[in-house]
């Protein structure tokens, strides 16, 4: 029986050989995605007609002609077999995107017309976040999608309050190549340093590239130039650095049995203080306990091998590293901090919005260049917090007592898109 089937298959293949040898031709041209431009007009701009021979460069040539007409935002040309029995018959599929269009009414009883929308077609995203020691920042991010190719966004943050900022940023993602993401931007900003109580005014230009090395491993590199006005004096510096991170958290809000670690090194060249190297190590671990409880442990160290200018000094205190002490309690060139926290969710993990409480112990210190960690006295804060998390909202209020200090209320949150 197998031999009979094989003979039938061979005879059928032999019967098809003459048709395979025939040159491939365009049997049909299909147009999709067009709203304003008629199918025949798209075919005319494409410069192709049924009956033409299919060449290896046909799809690319047709796409180039359509793009050269400047009538479409995106063009995609594909070839498909018209028939399984005759592979010489090819269907040319043209997919175009004319961009935003709108339907305008011409009055009662009249046929509505479709016209191309005018204007920049901006997207609007609210900005709202509160940072301990700096206050609430609010504003708007205006964005243009796919202006620098697919998976790109050009945005313009405009904020007031704790951080006043105006800027422009390009965020481009890649499916192939050496980078997975490129971020470039320029901005003008002002915020008040909580320790020195001086306005920190900055003009900044920066570029950052990122590469996903493994599912949980990401590497990045960045360069920037900044001009700073602080305490009545002006300064400027260039910065170049690289970092690598490991992140196994599935849910960054309530991770279980996961780790996060990040290491970064930067070269800074200050006009006023010369060159120096700054390093940062941040490690976090999350262990799932009974029920929904999670034990979170964190340790961080950031240090410079020189005397940082006042506006770049590392600040100790607040929700960033030491609750129970106000943000900007002390400053230095090396900061070491750690915490142990028990997270207790009070709502079901299936709920969109989750509420919970926590209890924590924070420790940390900061000191100047040339001093040693062994000579320092760690400050300690003990307290608890109430937190809320939803799809794009994060809120947290913590009350902590600084040992040999006072009690502080810390609040933070953000509205993210």
C-alpha positions in Angstrom: 0.0 0.0 0.0 2.9 2.4 0.9 4.5 1.7 -2.5 1.3 2.6 -4.3 0.9 5.9 -2.5 4.6 6.8 -3.3 4.1 6.1 -7.0 0.9 8.2 -7.0 2.7 11.1 -5.3 5.7 10.9 -7.7 3.4 10.8 -10.8 1.5 13.9 -9.4 4.7 15.8 -8.8 5.9 15.0 -12.3 2.6 16.3 -13.7 3.2 19.6 -12.0 6.7 20.1 -13.1 5.9 22.0 -16.3 3.7 24.6 -14.4 6.5 25.2 -11.8 8.8 26.0 -14.6 6.6 28.8 -15.8 7.7 32.3 -14.8 5.8 33.8 -11.9 3.4 36.6 -12.8 1.2 39.0 -10.9 -2.3 37.6 -11.2 -4.0 40.1 -8.9 -3.3 43.3 -6.9 -5.1 43.7 -3.6 -5.1 47.1 -1.7 -5.9 47.4 2.0 -5.9 50.2 4.5 -6.7 53.0 2.2 -9.5 55.4 3.1 -8.9 58.6 1.1 -7.0 57.1 -1.9 -8.9 54.9 -4.3 -7.6 51.4 -5.1 -6.9 52.3 -8.7 -4.9 55.4 -7.6 -2.8 53.2 -5.3 -2.1 50.8 -8.1 -1.1 53.7 -10.4 1.2 55.1 -7.8 2.6 51.6 -7.2 3.5 51.3 -10.9 2.5 47.7 -11.3 -0.2 45.9 -13.2 -1.6 42.4 -13.5 0.3 40.2 -15.9 3.7 41.6 -15.0 6.6 39.3 -14.2 7.5 38.8 -10.5 11.1 39.7 -9.8 13.0 39.3 -6.6 12.9 43.1 -6.0 9.2 43.7 -7.1 7.8 44.1 -3.5 10.6 46.5 -2.5 10.3 48.5 -5.7 6.5 48.9 -5.3 6.9 50.0 -1.7 9.6 52.5 -2.6 7.3 54.1 -5.3 4.4 54.4 -2.8 6.6 56.0 -0.1 8.0 58.4 -2.7 4.5 59.7 -3.3 4.4 61.0 0.3 0.7 60.1 0.4 1.1 57.4 3.1 2.6 57.2 6.6 3.4 53.5 6.3 3.6 51.1 3.4 3.9 47.3 3.4 4.0 45.1 0.3 3.7 41.4 0.4 3.5 38.5 -2.2 1.2 35.5 -1.8 0.4 32.5 -3.9 -2.9 32.8 -5.7 -3.3 29.0 -6.1 -1.8 25.9 -4.6 -2.1 24.1 -7.9 -0.3 26.8 -9.9 2.5 28.5 -7.9 3.3 30.8 -10.9 0.3 32.9 -10.1 1.2 35.5 -7.5 -1.1 37.9 -5.6 0.5 41.3 -4.7 -0.9 42.6 -1.4 -0.4 46.3 -0.8 -1.1 47.6 2.8 -1.0 51.4 3.3 -1.6 53.7 6.2 -2.8 57.2 5.3 -2.5 58.4 8.9 -5.3 60.0 11.0 -8.5 60.7 9.0 -11.9 62.1 10.1 -15.4 62.0 8.7 -17.0 65.4 8.2 -20.7 66.0 7.7 -21.8 68.1 4.7 -25.2 68.9 6.1 -28.5 67.1 6.4 -29.1 64.7 3.6 -25.7 65.2 2.1 -23.1 62.5 1.8 -20.4 62.7 4.5 -16.9 63.1 3.4 -13.7 61.6 4.7 -10.7 64.0 5.0 -7.2 63.7 6.3 -6.9 65.0 9.8 -4.7 68.1 10.3 -2.5 69.0 13.2 0.2 67.2 15.2 -2.1 64.6 16.7 -0.7 64.8 20.2 -1.2 62.3 22.9 -1.7 63.6 26.4 -0.5 61.9 29.6 -1.0 63.5 33.1 2.1 63.6 35.4 1.5 63.4 39.1 3.9 62.2 41.7 5.0 63.0 45.2 8.6 62.5 46.4 9.6 62.7 50.0 11.5 65.9 50.6 10.7 67.5 47.3 6.9 67.7 47.4 4.3 67.0 44.7 5.1 67.4 41.0 2.2 67.8 38.5 1.9 68.5 34.9 1.4 66.9 31.4 3.4 64.9 29.0 2.6 65.5 25.3 3.7 62.8 22.9 3.8 61.9 19.2 3.8 58.2 18.4 5.8 56.5 15.6 7.4 59.8 14.3 10.8 58.2 14.1 9.7 54.8 12.8 7.6 52.2 14.4 7.9 51.7 18.2 9.1 55.2 18.7 7.7 58.1 20.8 8.7 61.8 20.9 7.4 63.4 24.1 7.5 66.7 25.8 7.2 66.7 29.7 5.9 69.9 31.2 5.8 69.9 35.0 5.4 72.3 38.0 5.6 72.0 41.7 8.4 69.9 43.4 10.2 69.6 40.1 9.7 72.3 37.4 10.7 70.9 34.0 10.4 71.4 30.3 12.0 69.0 27.9 11.9 66.8 24.8 12.6 63.1 24.8 12.9 60.4 22.1 12.2 56.8 23.0 12.8 54.3 20.3 12.6 50.5 20.6 14.3 48.0 18.2 13.4 44.4 17.4 17.0 43.7 16.1 20.4 45.1 16.2 22.8 45.9 19.0 20.3 47.9 21.0 16.8 47.1 22.2 16.0 50.7 23.3 17.4 54.2 22.7 16.5 57.2 24.8 17.7 60.7 24.0 16.6 64.0 25.5 17.2 67.5 26.5 15.6 69.4 29.4 15.6 72.4 31.7 14.7 71.8 35.3 14.6 73.2 38.8 14.1 71.6 42.2 15.0 72.6 45.8 17.7 70.7 47.6 16.1 69.6 50.9 19.4 69.8 52.8 20.9 73.0 51.6 17.5 74.6 50.8 18.9 76.0 47.6 17.4 75.9 44.1 19.1 73.4 41.8 18.7 74.6 38.2 19.9 72.3 35.4 20.2 72.2 31.7 20.8 68.7 30.5 21.4 66.7 27.3 21.6 62.9 27.5 21.6 59.7 25.4 21.1 56.2 26.8 21.1 52.8 25.1 19.9 49.5 26.5 20.3 45.8 25.5 18.4 42.8 26.8 21.1 40.2 27.3 18.9 37.5 28.9 15.2 37.4 29.9 16.1 38.8 33.3 19.4 40.6 32.5 19.6 44.0 31.0 22.7 46.2 30.3 22.8 49.9 29.5 25.2 52.8 28.8 24.6 56.5 28.9 26.4 59.8 28.3 25.2 63.3 29.4 26.2 66.9 29.8 24.8 69.2 32.4 25.1 72.8 33.3 24.1 73.5 37.0 23.3 76.7 38.9 23.4 76.1 42.6 23.9 78.3 45.7 24.7 81.3 43.5 27.4 79.5 41.6 27.5 77.9 38.1 29.2 74.7 37.2 29.1 72.1 34.5 30.1 68.5 34.1 30.1 65.5 31.7 29.0 62.0 32.7 29.5 58.7 31.1 28.5 55.4 32.6 27.4 51.8 32.2 25.1 49.5 34.3 23.8 46.0 34.4 20.7 44.7 36.2 19.2 41.3 37.1 15.4 41.3 37.7 13.4 38.1 38.2 10.3 39.9 39.6 7.1 39.0 37.8 5.1 41.6 39.8 7.3 44.6 40.8 4.7 45.8 43.3 4.5 42.6 45.3 7.2 40.2 44.1 7.6 36.8 45.7 10.7 34.6 45.7 12.5 37.0 43.4 15.7 39.1 43.3 16.6 42.5 41.9 20.2 43.6 41.6 21.8 46.6 39.8 25.4 47.7 39.5 26.5 51.0 37.9 29.7 52.9 37.4 30.0 56.5 36.2 32.9 58.7 35.2 32.2 62.3 36.1 34.3 65.3 34.9 33.4 68.5 36.8 34.7 71.9 35.7 35.1 72.9 39.4 36.1 69.6 41.1 37.9 67.6 38.4 37.3 64.0 37.4 36.1 61.2 39.7 34.4 57.8 39.5 31.1 57.0 41.2 29.8 53.5 41.8 26.4 52.2 42.8 25.3 48.7 44.0 21.6 48.0 44.9 20.4 44.5 45.8 16.9 43.4 46.9 15.5 40.0 47.8 11.8 38.9 48.2 10.8 35.8 50.1 7.2 34.5 50.1 5.9 33.6 53.5 2.6 32.2 54.8 -0.4 33.4 52.9 0.3 36.6 51.0 3.0 37.9 53.3 6.4 38.8 51.8 9.7 39.4 53.5 11.7 42.1 51.6 15.4 42.8 52.2 17.4 45.6 50.6 21.1 46.7 50.8 22.6 49.6 48.8 25.9 51.4 48.6 26.8 54.5 46.5 30.2 56.1 46.6 32.5 58.6 44.8 36.3 58.5 44.9 36.5 62.2 45.4 34.8 65.2 47.0 31.5 65.7 45.1 30.3 69.3 44.6 27.4 70.3 47.0 24.7 69.8 44.4 25.8 66.2 43.7 26.3 65.1 47.4 24.4 61.9 48.3 21.5 62.6 50.6 20.5 60.4 53.5 16.9 60.2 54.9 13.3 59.9 53.8 11.6 57.1 51.9 14.5 56.7 49.5 16.8 55.1 52.1 16.1 55.9 55.8 12.5 56.4 57.1 12.3 58.0 60.5 14.6 60.8 59.4 13.7 63.7 57.1 15.0 63.7 53.5 18.3 65.4 53.4 19.2 64.7 57.1 22.9 64.5 56.1 25.0 64.5 52.9 28.3 63.0 51.9 30.3 61.2 49.2 29.5 57.7 50.3 26.1 56.4 51.3 25.3 52.9 52.8 21.8 51.8 53.7 19.7 48.7 54.2 16.2 47.7 55.3 14.1 44.7 56.3 10.4 44.9 55.6 7.4 42.6 56.1 4.7 43.3 53.5 1.1 42.1 54.3 -1.5 42.5 51.6 -5.0 42.8 52.9 -6.9 42.2 49.7 -7.1 39.4 47.2 -4.3 39.2 44.6 -7.1 39.0 42.0 -8.3 42.5 42.8 -7.2 45.3 40.4 -6.6 47.6 43.4 -4.6 46.2 46.3 -4.3 47.5 49.8 -1.8 46.4 52.4 0.3 47.3 55.4 4.0 46.8 56.3 6.4 46.9 59.2 10.1 47.8 58.6 13.5 48.6 60.1 15.8 50.9 58.1 19.5 51.6 58.8 21.9 53.9 57.0 24.8 56.3 57.1 26.5 58.8 54.9 30.1 60.2 55.1 32.7 62.2 53.3 35.5 61.1 51.0 38.5 59.6 53.0 36.4 58.4 55.9 35.8 54.7 56.6 32.5 52.8 57.0 33.8 51.1 60.2 34.1 54.4 61.9 30.5 55.4 61.2 27.5 55.2 63.5 24.4 53.8 61.7 21.2 55.7 62.1 18.1 53.5 62.6 14.4 54.1 61.9 11.5 51.7 62.9 7.9 52.1 61.7 5.0 50.9 59.5 3.2 52.0 56.4 -0.1 51.7 54.6 0.0 51.4 50.8 -2.3 51.2 47.8 -1.5 49.9 44.3 -3.7 49.8 41.2 -3.0 49.5 37.5 -1.3 52.9 37.2 -1.5 54.4 40.7 1.0 53.9 43.6 0.4 55.5 47.0 2.3 55.0 50.3 2.2 56.7 53.7 4.7 55.6 56.3 5.1 56.6 60.0 8.6 55.9 61.4 10.5 56.8 64.5 14.2 57.6 64.2 16.1 56.0 67.1 17.7 58.9 69.0 15.7 61.2 66.8 12.1 62.0 66.2 9.0 60.6 64.5 8.4 61.5 60.8 5.5 60.9 58.4 6.6 60.1 54.9 4.3 60.2 51.8 5.0 59.2 48.3 3.1 58.2 45.2 2.8 58.4 41.4 0.4 58.3 38.6 2.0 56.3 35.8 1.2 55.4 32.2 
